[in-house]
């Protein structure tokens, strides 16, 4: 209903107490400043939004208490129903102690960069957590325990499923197992905590212990089972490439008419160097022989071919000897003895020869020995020049052939070096992978015999108390109901367009209210 407010000079506002005042406010002036009645002005209507304070909001919430109760009760009842219908599950717990093992040490296949590095403990636990969540382990556990024991409903559905539909049932069973299973770690801790919830406490503990066993087996397979196999496969691939590279290199050498490129190249370079040295020596010897031949020719031209030959005789000496011999014979023989007469005859013949021979001895003309020696030397030098000339020509030909061979090898060298680099790289890689394979195989064998870095710190036991899921559902339903009821009450309070209290009028109109009065008619 409408409520009229009186205003005047120095006066405030007056409102009926307890009556909601509508947003349409009609105002007029009762008297002028002189006290005479003034003509009534036309009503002026203003649409205002109430400004609510904390007290106004609480008052409106109290007025909407039945609405809030109607909102809260259904939600609370639904939570109670879910709590009563939900089965009670028992959570079995187990804890594993995880330490750094050899499998975590970084050992690169190629190169030694960062070799020996190892991750932090938290990273190791995170890796073990992700490994534990593998569906492979869940499949093995379900197969070992039995689907009919863990999830009878899924087992019946799988029996009724047609071809191809059983896979979906298995996936749903894995999802249910993942929902019941949980693995967690604490910060800066080496403990890996696993939990599994099931309606049967003994089955929950047995399943979790079976899970730990399968987890340790699967971990060995993942960390150490396939490393050597992968390296062996990669080594086979590299060795196949190496065989192809060897074949291509052999075909290239056979096509080029070579057996060993490097040996042929070294031999060609050495042959060229030897031929060059020998040719230089031969040319030097040829120039020396030509110079000697020219010198001998000049000497022969200035030397006479024939010369006078003088032969000194020994007749006078023989005569003296004969005379001494005669004197010696006279000492033993008579002058008319035959021996003395023979000596006298020889003396007479020599004296007659000396009287008839020239005073300087016998003279004879013949070839000059010096000229003959010079001629012989020149003939030798001519022969040497001819031999050296022929040898020089042969060496020049051999040098050209060696140069052609070197040029041919130089043209083939880039392709040969490329093929050789590829082959050497493949051979090095094959050797590296072979060494790495043996190392990894030995490492895998050692790792397969030992899991000392992970040990069961606390085995799972059948729990005696059910989980707090029901209580959590009830608490969550109650909290959700209260929040929803409060939201409904606030919406009701903020949607009312009347003034609940005088304070809301003062905040809305920014004017002071002097008094309030209750409207009896209302």
Buried (B, 14 or more C-beta within 10 A) or exposed (E): EEBEBEEEEEEBBBBBEEBBBEBEBEBBEEEEEEEEEEEEEEEEEEEBEBBBBEEBBEBBBEBBEEBBEEBBEEBBEEBBEBBEEEEEBBBBBBBBBBEBBBBBEEBEBEEEEEEEEEBEBEEBBEBBBEBBEBBEBBBBBBEEBEBEBBBEEBBEBBEEBEEEEBEEBBEBBBEBBEEBBBBEBEEEEBBBBBBBBBEBBEBBBBBBBBBBBBBBEBBBEBBBBEBBEEBBEBBEEBBEBBEEBBEEBEEBBEEBEBEEBEEBBEEBBEBBEBBBEBBEBBBEBBEBBBEBBEBBBEBBEEBEEEBEEEEEEEBEEBBEBBBEBBEEBBEEBEEEEEBBBEBBEBBEEBBEEBEEEEEEEEEEEEEBEBBEBBBEBBEBBBEBBEBBBEBBEBBBEBBEBBBEBBEBBEEBBEEBEEBBEBBEBBBEBBEBBBEBBEBBBEBBEEBEEEBEBBEBBEBBBEBEEBBEBBEEBBEEBBEBBBEBBBEBBBEBBEEBEEBBBBBBBBBBBEEEBEEBEEEEEE
